Amino acid sequence: MKGILKYLVLVGAPVIGVLVLLQFGQGVRAPAAVGGAPGLSLDDSSAGMPHLTILLLQIAVILAAARLVGWLFRKIHQPQVIGEMVAGILLGPSLLGWLAPGVYTTLFPVDSLGFLSALSQIGLILFMFLVGLELDLKLLRGQGHTALLTSHVSILFPFFLGTLLALYLYPRLSDNSVRFDHFALFMGAAMSITAFPVLARILTERNMLQSKVGVIAIACAAVDDVTGWCILAGVVLLVRAGESAGSLWFTVAGSAAFILFMIFVAQRIFARFTALYEKRKHVSKNMLALLLVVMLLSSWTTETLQIHALFGAFLAGVIMPKQSEFIADISHKLEDVAVVLLLPIFFAFNGLRTSIGLLNSPEMWLFCLLIILVAIVGKFGGSTVAARATGVPWREASAIGILMNTRGLMELVLLNIGLDIGVISPALFAMLVIMALVTTFMTAPVLEWIYFARLRPRAFAVAGRRVRG
């Protein structure tokens, strides 16, 4: 009974709070929309096909910068992907465009960015398919009380704080071309996302996957991933459908039909892939080509339904059979191309869209600091308190909290979608990118301080007692 009461309080209160804030926010007014560059768009058709020489040079510079900065970050015990994210920012107007504007405009002329945008989009589609492959929905079944409560609070509490923050930021960083409820829901989703792939790699590197902290964190991240992308899909659906009820109902009905088809038809077809793999013990080129065709058609379907191509790729990966050797073989064949070649292009394109120079006043930097603070309090604080409420000791609960605060690449994907559909401005986009970098960067050192550094003295004390005994 006490556990049910805790769940109702910790989960129910944020839900009620979000509903109240959305209703209250209907009276909040933002300034009129003004003209100006909305920021580079992933689907910007105005950018032309680049000369091959420019494109080849761009990719070479991007890959070199990504590997170099990623290597430097590994030296300071950070995941390489964080360095690659930073490399993308360094190649954009925030640093290269500021220090050497001539070099920047020569290397990344505006009329050459169309193909770079398309490559980054293909990279994201392939990456989201891989994320779906790694996400085993069995993690969501039979969760213990701790994982269940922590996962729900780790979504709803930061979502509530993001919605609350939207009340303050909407009249200051948005305009009346964006509805408040769209803005607030997106801010809630941006605050509640967790980077499942980065989290899994951190746990693997620290040999924590089989620990109590690791099991709870990975289960919670899986729930967060699924829930966060469902919320974002709903926001995209609302924004793209606009005021047309017919368009909205077409998208809703089409999406429901597509999801049911993927679960009850496509999933059974994919189950045969496992049987075929068991006989051959390898993924053939024909099988891989068929999987990629399914992934692309799934992405095409969700894009046609006005949600987003990335959701189709993610769903195609999620419903794939999770036989470990089969998934590992597919990932091995696709991951190098996605992670080494295509994702750095996305990071660079993200960097081209991120202009830290837009934060050109103390007030703008205060907004940015407020966003970072709310993000940390919501995710780290909410997860920690929820885990502690179920009886987990403070040290382990804090470790779960800081792991759930990892946002990484998944946050950048979400932010780019928000910029594409016009829910956030370029200035707010830059602030949220900084927040994603800060919350991801802090994971490793804070985890070392609050978990491993405090674990060692206890281990030494136990060893000492054994020696004396």
TAZIZI-V278889 format. One record per helix or strand. SS is the DSSP state (a for helix, b for strand). FROM is the first residue (numbers start at 1). TO is the last residue. Records with the same first field share a line. If there is no record, write none. Layout:
SS->FROM-TO + FROM-TO
This chain:
a->2-27 + 52-75 + 80-90 + 96-99 + 101-107 + 110-134 + 137-140 + 145-173 + 180-192 + 196-205 + 212-241 + 245-280 + 285-304 + 309-318 + 324-353 + 356-358 + 362-389 + 394-404 + 408-420 + 426-468
